[in-house]
């Protein structure tokens, strides 16, 4: 099975400008009930990023950062880990496990197509058990 069959498509993702404040990103996450937001690329040849609860906790709580003074680009993981939509899901899962990451952006030709999460992969396993 290919990543494109399992991923959450781009249309369902929430994105944020790298220039937005961390507070704005956190509001988006709360309002849309998501644990991560995509950080938009700043140029056609730029890289997409990802901001997660972990990034926010690390920068605000652990490092005493100010939620209103930090911008998204200060804390985002950029470039985010990514895979092709045409990759077999087992390789994506192996990458996630060996690298201890929960989310992979799905990018082809430097354009965002979606996101693959551990929850997506577990969902497939659960369906196969039933």
Secondary structure, 3 states (H helix, E strand, C coil): CEHHHHCEEHHHCCEECCCCEHHHHHHHHHHHCCCEEEECCCCCCCCCEEEEHHHHHHHHHHCCCCCCCCEHHHHCEECCCEECCCCEHHHHHHHHHHHCCCEEEEEECCEEEEEEEHHHHHHHHHHHHC
